[in-house]
């Protein structure tokens, strides 16, 4: 009996290549401009020729490992928040940018946004909501966009500095927290993939490094100085509270995780991802006094803030506030 053994050489994929393939399958590396259609209560993918450059515009910028639907879905799927803003005449169009939060920096996100708009400027000042890492994209947009002039922004749980990076120079604890906050599905699967390669891949993932307060990407945004900037910002912060968790083993598990996160972030006030004092940072924009009811952290877990634990009336009040600089 003769046995033949065939050996094939295979080039092993790097951690970065594995993560990129997983992100591509889940559509996490895209840059798409979306427009809200009140009649269908949803967003559609559009290009520059399907928006109104002269309309009063609201822009939505989602968070890490997410999308417009993932971050802001409750505002139009479970409530009529967006349609009511348009019906009342506050905005004539609502746009959103589905963008890569992992591989490219906020500066590149803004550059891709300008490309989609063919470098044609929107004619009226824009208001914007940035959630988590979207806060950094919003701030970068005020600095470098050729197409939009943001007059006023609201950030919700802004990821101005995620302390996990400083504590461990890695992602595993951050991913543990995010997995507990994400429902079963593609996002949780991707987080597991990223966790397996996090230590080797962090330095090459510019989208995540933007949230590291010690990185040059983060420093370029938060230490940017522009004496001519007139953009104002209201930061809305959120903090974890045990009452948010249903009694039972889940509450015990989350209390334990919360204790560990308190040590890693060196603060008791956080929403499992970002410390409250970091969420509240406004630089390089001009801070505004929060309206009544927004001066204290809202009880909320990071990914469930918008449309769930954050009262829509508060969000509307912050979004429509007229500029009044803190002095």
ABEGO torsion letter per residue (X at the ends): XBBBBBBBBBBBBBAAAAAAAAAAAAGAABBBBBBBBAAAGBBBBBBAAABBAABBBBBBBBBBGBBAAAAAAAAAAABAAAAAAAAAGABABBBBBBBBAAABBAAAAAAAAAAAAGGBBBABBBBBBBBEAAAAAAAAAAAABAABBBABBBBBGBBABBAAAAAAGBAAAAAAAAAAABBBEAAAAAAAAAAAAAAAAAAABAAAAAABAABAAAAAAAABBBAABABBBBBBBBBBBAAABBBEAAAAAAAAAAAAAAAAAGBABBAGABBAAAAABAOABBBBBBBBGAABBBBBBAAAABGBABBAAAAAAAAABBBBBBX
